[in-house]
Amino acid sequence: MSRGKKVQADWKEQVRKSGPLREVSPDTGVNGWSSPSGDVFSVRGAEYFSMKQKVPAGESLMKPLGMDWLRSSAKLDHVLARRDNRTMAALRRAQGEGRALKAFVFAVNL
């Protein structure tokens, strides 16, 4: 791996390993989070309207870096803007060093 790719991966690895829940295997993992294969999900393919059959989704367009579990008695707005958000802190630090300039974060609140 080139030096640039390794340095860029460092902030991602920090996010992946520093969360409250660890990454586990989708097949055997417990007490953590995982990203299952896209083949687990069926979607409408190109032939759906003629064949009426869904197909395996295939590879994901994006891969998750981590998962946080936030608990609050009040509504939590603008979670990525919070000073204590570990993902954004790692990304800002990397961007301040001239790395990860094209990175973005997509957050889902369930």
C-alpha positions as a Markdown table, in Angstrom:
| # | Residue | x | y | z |
|---|---|---|---|---|
| 1 | Met | 0.0 | 0.0 | 0.0 |
| 2 | Ser | 1.4 | 3.4 | -0.9 |
| 3 | Arg | 2.2 | 5.9 | 1.9 |
| 4 | Gly | -0.7 | 8.2 | 0.8 |
| 5 | Lys | -3.2 | 5.3 | 0.9 |
| 6 | Lys | -1.9 | 4.1 | 4.3 |
| 7 | Val | -2.2 | 7.5 | 5.8 |
| 8 | Gln | -5.7 | 8.0 | 4.5 |
| 9 | Ala | -6.7 | 4.6 | 5.8 |
| 10 | Asp | -5.5 | 5.5 | 9.3 |
| 11 | Trp | -8.4 | 7.8 | 10.0 |
| 12 | Lys | -10.8 | 5.3 | 8.7 |
| 13 | Glu | -9.3 | 2.5 | 10.8 |
| 14 | Gln | -9.5 | 4.8 | 13.8 |
| 15 | Val | -13.2 | 5.3 | 13.2 |
| 16 | Arg | -13.7 | 1.6 | 12.5 |
| 17 | Lys | -12.0 | 0.4 | 15.7 |
| 18 | Ser | -12.9 | 3.1 | 18.2 |
| 19 | Gly | -16.7 | 2.9 | 18.4 |
| 20 | Pro | -18.8 | 1.6 | 21.3 |
| 21 | Leu | -19.7 | -1.5 | 19.2 |
| 22 | Arg | -17.0 | -3.5 | 17.5 |
| 23 | Glu | -17.2 | -4.8 | 13.9 |
| 24 | Val | -18.0 | -8.5 | 13.8 |
| 25 | Ser | -18.3 | -11.2 | 11.1 |
| 26 | Pro | -21.8 | -11.1 | 9.4 |
| 27 | Asp | -21.9 | -14.9 | 9.7 |
| 28 | Thr | -20.6 | -15.6 | 13.2 |
| 29 | Gly | -20.4 | -12.3 | 15.0 |
| 30 | Val | -22.3 | -11.4 | 18.1 |
| 31 | Asn | -22.5 | -8.2 | 20.2 |
| 32 | Gly | -21.4 | -5.9 | 17.4 |
| 33 | Trp | -22.2 | -4.6 | 14.0 |
| 34 | Ser | -21.5 | -6.0 | 10.5 |
| 35 | Ser | -22.2 | -5.2 | 6.9 |
| 36 | Pro | -23.8 | -8.2 | 5.2 |
| 37 | Ser | -23.2 | -9.2 | 1.6 |
| 38 | Gly | -25.4 | -7.5 | -0.9 |
| 39 | Asp | -26.5 | -10.9 | -2.1 |
| 40 | Val | -28.6 | -11.3 | 1.0 |
| 41 | Phe | -31.0 | -8.7 | -0.4 |
| 42 | Ser | -33.2 | -9.1 | -3.4 |
| 43 | Val | -33.9 | -6.1 | -5.7 |
| 44 | Arg | -35.7 | -5.5 | -9.0 |
| 45 | Gly | -33.3 | -6.2 | -11.8 |
| 46 | Ala | -33.4 | -5.2 | -15.4 |
| 47 | Glu | -35.8 | -8.0 | -16.3 |
| 48 | Tyr | -38.1 | -7.6 | -13.4 |
| 49 | Phe | -41.1 | -6.2 | -15.3 |
| 50 | Ser | -41.1 | -9.1 | -17.8 |
| 51 | Met | -39.9 | -12.0 | -15.5 |
| 52 | Lys | -41.5 | -10.7 | -12.2 |
| 53 | Gln | -38.4 | -12.0 | -10.4 |
| 54 | Lys | -36.0 | -10.2 | -8.1 |
| 55 | Val | -32.3 | -10.8 | -8.3 |
| 56 | Pro | -29.5 | -10.6 | -5.6 |
| 57 | Ala | -28.4 | -7.0 | -5.1 |
| 58 | Gly | -24.7 | -7.7 | -5.5 |
| 59 | Glu | -21.8 | -5.5 | -4.1 |
| 60 | Ser | -22.6 | -2.4 | -2.1 |
| 61 | Leu | -21.8 | 1.0 | -3.5 |
| 62 | Met | -20.5 | 2.2 | -0.1 |
| 63 | Lys | -19.1 | 0.4 | 2.9 |
| 64 | Pro | -19.8 | 1.5 | 6.5 |
| 65 | Leu | -16.9 | 2.6 | 8.6 |
| 66 | Gly | -18.5 | 2.3 | 12.0 |
| 67 | Met | -21.6 | 2.3 | 14.1 |
| 68 | Asp | -22.4 | 4.5 | 17.1 |
| 69 | Trp | -25.1 | 3.8 | 19.7 |
| 70 | Leu | -26.3 | 7.1 | 21.1 |
| 71 | Arg | -28.8 | 7.2 | 23.9 |
| 72 | Ser | -30.6 | 10.3 | 25.2 |
| 73 | Ser | -33.7 | 11.3 | 27.0 |
| 74 | Ala | -34.0 | 14.3 | 24.6 |
| 75 | Lys | -34.0 | 14.6 | 20.8 |
| 76 | Leu | -30.6 | 14.5 | 19.3 |
| 77 | Asp | -30.3 | 16.9 | 16.3 |
| 78 | His | -27.2 | 17.5 | 14.1 |
| 79 | Val | -25.3 | 14.6 | 15.5 |
| 80 | Leu | -22.4 | 15.0 | 13.1 |
| 81 | Ala | -22.0 | 18.7 | 14.1 |
| 82 | Arg | -21.4 | 17.7 | 17.8 |
| 83 | Arg | -17.9 | 18.4 | 19.1 |
| 84 | Asp | -17.7 | 15.0 | 20.7 |
| 85 | Asn | -18.6 | 13.1 | 17.4 |
| 86 | Arg | -15.6 | 10.7 | 17.0 |
| 87 | Thr | -16.1 | 10.2 | 13.3 |
| 88 | Met | -16.2 | 13.8 | 12.4 |
| 89 | Ala | -13.3 | 14.6 | 14.7 |
| 90 | Ala | -11.1 | 11.9 | 13.0 |
| 91 | Leu | -12.1 | 13.2 | 9.5 |
| 92 | Arg | -11.5 | 16.9 | 10.5 |
| 93 | Arg | -8.1 | 16.0 | 11.9 |
| 94 | Ala | -7.2 | 14.1 | 8.7 |
| 95 | Gln | -8.4 | 17.0 | 6.5 |
| 96 | Gly | -6.4 | 19.5 | 8.6 |
| 97 | Glu | -3.3 | 17.5 | 7.7 |
| 98 | Gly | -4.3 | 17.6 | 4.0 |
| 99 | Arg | -5.6 | 14.1 | 3.9 |
| 100 | Ala | -9.1 | 12.7 | 3.2 |
| 101 | Leu | -10.0 | 15.9 | 1.3 |
| 102 | Lys | -12.6 | 14.1 | -0.9 |
| 103 | Ala | -14.2 | 12.1 | 2.0 |
| 104 | Phe | -17.8 | 12.5 | 3.1 |
| 105 | Val | -19.9 | 11.1 | 5.8 |
| 106 | Phe | -23.4 | 9.7 | 5.4 |
| 107 | Ala | -25.3 | 9.2 | 8.7 |
| 108 | Val | -28.5 | 7.3 | 9.3 |
| 109 | Asn | -30.6 | 7.9 | 12.3 |
| 110 | Leu | -32.8 | 4.9 | 13.2 |
